[in-house]
Amino acid sequence: MTETKIYGHRGCMGTLPENTLLGFRQAIELGADGIEIDVHMTKDGEIVVIHDEILDRTTNGSGYVKDHSLKEIKQFSAGMNYAHFPNYEAAWNLERIPTLQEVLELLAPYKIELNIELKTCRFKYEHLEEKVLSLVKEYGNGRKVIYSSFHLPTILRIKQIDRNAEIAWLLDQQISHPKDYLQSLELEALHLSRGTFFSEVFSYKDLLEKTRIWTVNDMDGLKQLLDLGVKTIITDFPEKALFYRSERKTFA
């Protein structure tokens, strides 16, 4: 059985500002196998790494990402809103929303895998797929990249543009005959929510090496998934998951 991989969800969002270079560096230093990030497009067509369509929750800016230029977005702090975190430092205030290019450049020296979620459920960003693929080709350094989305047409377009692209469908609900979807849509994996997977574990018993499970933070959930041997666990606390994985190997 292949060892389960651990991906840092938006970096290390349980302990550091999400989707920031600060959090991504920490995930690298911890030894995570991959990181999961989210992308939107600015008013001037730049690809930026942020989870929400709006700036309000994670930055001191406000309004939609799509209504701001990259220059405007770079004025906002991506760390200031996390002053309530136990290990908050004033230096976090200097963090900015990174571009996809900046994230790829940060990862360049490392083997770490990358899951890019394209956030296209609310807005249809023109040429988002082409721009993301182009940036990965130029700055990805040949790493394994998985493109995922809740919006199925987005990842199918990715596959149409680049036949070699690895795509995964994000799901928070059950589907009938998941293996049929994997094969017919040429999916590299299914990305299932924790609740979706655990409510129908039997449906995926033969597809464990084709499933990544998000977002799993509790000890019981992490240990169960490690014991089952799912392909990947996506977690806000990669250090915790990595510890349980190493602990499991020690006592195996």
C-alpha positions as CSV (number, residue, x, y, z in Angstrom):
1,M,0.0,0.0,0.0
2,T,1.3,3.4,-1.0
3,E,1.9,5.8,1.9
4,T,-0.8,8.4,2.3
5,K,0.4,11.9,1.4
6,I,-0.2,15.0,3.5
7,Y,-1.2,18.3,1.9
8,G,-1.3,21.6,3.7
9,H,-4.7,23.2,3.2
10,R,-4.2,26.8,2.0
11,G,-0.7,26.3,3.4
12,C,-1.0,25.9,7.2
13,M,-4.3,27.7,7.7
14,G,-4.8,26.3,11.2
15,T,-1.8,28.2,12.6
16,L,-0.8,30.8,10.0
17,P,-2.6,33.2,7.6
18,E,-4.1,31.1,4.8
19,N,-2.9,31.2,1.2
20,T,0.2,33.3,2.1
21,L,3.8,32.7,1.3
22,L,4.4,32.6,5.0
23,G,2.1,29.6,5.4
24,F,3.5,27.9,2.3
25,R,7.1,28.2,3.6
26,Q,6.0,26.6,6.8
27,A,4.3,23.7,5.0
28,I,7.6,23.1,3.1
29,E,9.7,23.2,6.2
30,L,7.4,20.8,8.0
31,G,7.9,18.3,5.2
32,A,4.4,18.3,3.7
33,D,4.1,16.3,0.5
34,G,2.0,19.0,-1.1
35,I,0.0,22.2,-0.6
36,E,-3.5,23.1,-1.7
37,I,-4.1,26.7,-2.9
38,D,-7.0,28.6,-4.5
39,V,-7.0,31.0,-7.4
40,H,-9.1,33.9,-8.7
41,M,-8.4,36.6,-11.3
42,T,-8.0,40.3,-10.8
43,K,-9.5,43.1,-12.9
44,D,-6.4,43.3,-15.0
45,G,-6.2,39.5,-15.6
46,E,-3.6,38.5,-13.1
47,I,-4.0,35.2,-11.2
48,V,-3.9,35.6,-7.5
49,V,-4.0,33.1,-4.6
50,I,-6.9,33.7,-2.3
51,H,-9.9,31.5,-1.3
52,D,-12.9,33.9,-1.3
53,E,-14.3,35.9,-4.2
54,I,-14.2,38.9,-1.8
55,L,-11.3,40.4,0.1
56,D,-13.1,41.1,3.4
57,R,-12.5,37.9,5.4
58,T,-8.8,37.3,4.8
59,T,-7.5,40.9,4.3
60,N,-8.1,44.4,5.4
61,G,-9.4,45.2,1.9
62,S,-13.0,44.9,0.8
63,G,-15.0,44.1,-2.3
64,Y,-14.5,41.5,-5.0
65,V,-11.1,40.4,-6.2
66,K,-12.3,40.7,-9.8
67,D,-13.0,44.4,-9.3
68,H,-9.4,45.3,-8.2
69,S,-6.2,45.5,-10.1
70,L,-3.2,43.6,-8.9
71,K,-1.6,46.8,-7.8
72,E,-4.6,47.6,-5.7
73,I,-4.7,44.2,-4.2
74,K,-1.1,44.3,-3.2
75,Q,-1.8,47.2,-0.9
76,F,-3.9,45.0,1.4
77,S,-2.5,43.0,4.3
78,A,-3.2,39.2,4.1
79,G,-2.0,38.7,7.7
80,M,-3.6,41.5,9.7
81,N,-6.9,39.7,10.1
82,Y,-5.2,36.8,12.0
83,A,-4.2,38.8,15.1
84,H,-6.4,36.4,17.1
85,F,-4.2,33.4,16.3
86,P,-2.1,32.3,19.4
87,N,1.3,32.7,17.6
88,Y,0.4,36.0,15.9
89,E,3.4,38.3,15.1
90,A,3.2,41.9,13.9
91,A,5.4,40.8,10.9
92,W,2.3,39.0,9.6
93,N,0.8,42.4,8.7
94,L,3.4,42.6,5.9
95,E,2.0,39.5,4.2
96,R,0.3,40.2,0.8
97,I,-2.0,38.2,-1.4
98,P,0.5,36.3,-3.6
99,T,0.2,35.8,-7.3
100,L,0.3,32.2,-8.6
101,Q,3.7,33.1,-10.2
102,E,5.1,34.0,-6.8
103,V,3.9,30.8,-5.3
104,L,5.4,28.7,-8.1
105,E,8.7,30.6,-7.7
106,L,8.7,29.9,-4.0
107,L,8.2,26.2,-4.6
108,A,10.7,26.0,-7.5
109,P,13.6,24.5,-5.5
110,Y,11.4,21.8,-3.8
111,K,9.7,18.6,-4.9
112,I,6.5,19.4,-3.1
113,E,3.3,18.7,-5.1
114,L,0.7,21.4,-5.8
115,N,-3.1,21.3,-5.9
116,I,-4.5,24.4,-7.6
117,E,-8.3,24.8,-7.0
118,L,-9.9,27.1,-9.6
119,K,-12.6,29.0,-7.8
120,T,-15.1,29.3,-10.7
121,C,-18.5,28.5,-9.1
122,R,-19.6,32.1,-8.7
123,F,-17.8,34.0,-11.5
124,K,-16.6,32.7,-14.9
125,Y,-13.2,34.2,-15.3
126,E,-12.4,34.6,-19.0
127,H,-9.3,32.5,-20.0
128,L,-8.6,31.5,-16.4
129,E,-7.7,28.0,-17.4
130,E,-5.3,29.0,-20.1
131,K,-3.6,31.5,-17.9
132,V,-3.1,29.0,-15.0
133,L,-1.8,26.3,-17.3
134,S,0.6,28.8,-18.9
135,L,2.0,30.0,-15.6
136,V,2.5,26.4,-14.4
137,K,4.3,25.5,-17.6
138,E,6.6,28.5,-17.3
139,Y,7.3,28.5,-13.5
140,G,6.2,25.0,-12.3
141,N,9.6,23.5,-12.6
142,G,8.1,20.2,-13.8
143,R,6.4,19.4,-10.4
144,K,3.2,17.3,-10.0
145,V,0.2,19.7,-10.2
146,I,-3.4,18.7,-9.7
147,Y,-6.1,21.1,-11.0
148,S,-9.4,20.8,-9.1
149,S,-12.7,22.6,-8.9
150,F,-16.3,22.1,-7.8
151,H,-17.3,23.4,-11.2
152,L,-16.8,20.4,-13.5
153,P,-16.6,22.3,-16.8
154,T,-13.6,24.1,-15.5
155,I,-11.5,21.0,-15.0
156,L,-12.8,19.5,-18.3
157,R,-11.6,22.7,-20.1
158,I,-8.2,22.2,-18.4
159,K,-8.0,18.7,-19.9
160,Q,-9.1,20.0,-23.3
161,I,-6.3,22.5,-23.4
162,D,-3.7,20.2,-22.0
163,R,-4.3,16.4,-22.4
164,N,-1.5,15.7,-19.9
165,A,-3.0,17.8,-17.2
166,E,-4.1,16.0,-14.0
167,I,-7.6,17.0,-12.9
168,A,-9.7,16.2,-9.8
169,W,-13.3,16.9,-9.1
170,L,-14.1,18.5,-5.7
171,L,-17.2,17.0,-4.1
172,D,-19.3,17.6,-1.0
173,Q,-22.0,15.2,-1.9
174,Q,-22.4,11.6,-3.0
175,I,-22.3,10.5,-6.7
176,S,-23.4,7.2,-8.1
177,H,-20.8,4.8,-9.3
178,P,-17.7,7.0,-8.6
179,K,-15.4,4.7,-10.6
180,D,-17.4,5.4,-13.7
181,Y,-16.8,9.2,-13.3
182,L,-13.1,8.6,-12.7
183,Q,-12.8,6.6,-15.9
184,S,-15.1,8.5,-18.2
185,L,-13.9,12.0,-17.2
186,E,-10.3,10.9,-17.0
187,L,-10.0,12.2,-13.5
188,E,-6.7,11.7,-11.6
189,A,-8.6,11.6,-8.4
190,L,-11.8,12.6,-6.6
191,H,-11.4,15.2,-3.9
192,L,-14.1,14.3,-1.3
193,S,-15.1,16.2,1.8
194,R,-14.5,14.4,5.1
195,G,-18.2,14.0,5.7
196,T,-18.9,12.7,2.2
197,F,-16.2,10.1,2.4
198,F,-17.0,8.8,5.9
199,S,-20.7,8.6,5.2
200,E,-20.1,6.1,2.4
201,V,-16.7,4.6,3.0
202,F,-17.8,1.3,1.4
203,S,-18.4,3.1,-2.0
204,Y,-14.8,4.1,-2.1
205,K,-13.1,0.9,-0.7
206,D,-11.6,0.1,-4.2
207,L,-10.8,3.7,-5.0
208,L,-8.7,4.7,-2.0
209,E,-5.7,5.4,-4.1
210,K,-7.8,7.7,-6.2
211,T,-9.2,9.8,-3.4
212,R,-8.0,12.9,-1.6
213,I,-10.0,13.8,1.5
214,W,-10.5,17.4,2.8
215,T,-10.5,19.0,5.3
216,V,-9.4,16.6,8.1
217,N,-8.1,18.1,11.3
218,D,-9.2,15.8,14.1
219,M,-7.1,13.0,15.5
220,D,-9.6,10.2,14.9
221,G,-10.3,11.3,11.3
222,L,-6.6,11.6,10.5
223,K,-5.7,8.2,12.0
224,Q,-8.6,6.4,10.3
225,L,-7.7,7.8,6.9
226,L,-4.0,6.8,7.5
227,D,-5.1,3.3,8.4
228,L,-7.3,3.0,5.3
229,G,-4.5,4.2,3.1
230,V,-6.3,7.0,1.1
231,K,-4.2,8.7,-1.5
232,T,-4.0,12.1,0.3
233,I,-5.2,13.9,3.4
234,I,-5.7,17.7,3.0
235,T,-5.5,19.3,6.4
236,D,-5.2,22.7,8.1
237,F,-2.7,21.2,10.5
238,P,-0.1,19.4,8.4
239,E,2.3,19.1,11.3
240,K,-0.3,17.1,13.2
241,A,-1.0,14.7,10.3
242,L,2.7,14.3,9.6
243,F,3.3,13.4,13.3
244,Y,0.5,10.8,13.2
245,R,1.9,9.3,10.0
246,S,5.4,9.0,11.4
247,E,4.0,7.6,14.7
248,R,2.1,5.0,12.7
249,K,5.3,3.9,10.9
250,T,7.2,3.7,14.2
251,F,4.7,1.3,15.7
252,A,4.0,-0.7,12.5
